[in-house]
């Protein structure tokens, strides 16, 4: 799970996201820091589409000024997961081009 926070002026809020590749979904939690969060899960037709949207929405939060506060352990895990996703996507494309899928 990756966590982002936005602290500026009177704003003191967080946003978290967790990708589930097996289900092709991601879940977000958000709200004011210290209060009960809201939660939403979005489902996609494929894990590739879910991953693409996951990366896109993180980029949007960063553009809005959110800062990632995920711990180092989580960052390492997230990097490994993304590397594995990219490898799977590359293999899928190659299989498609070879007529396997």
Secondary structure as UniProt FT lines:
FT   STRAND          2..8
FT   TURN            9..10
FT   STRAND          11..20
FT   TURN            21..24
FT   STRAND          25..32
FT   TURN            33..34
FT   STRAND          38..43
FT   HELIX           47..63
FT   TURN            64..65
FT   STRAND          67..68
FT   HELIX           72..97
FT   TURN            98..99
//
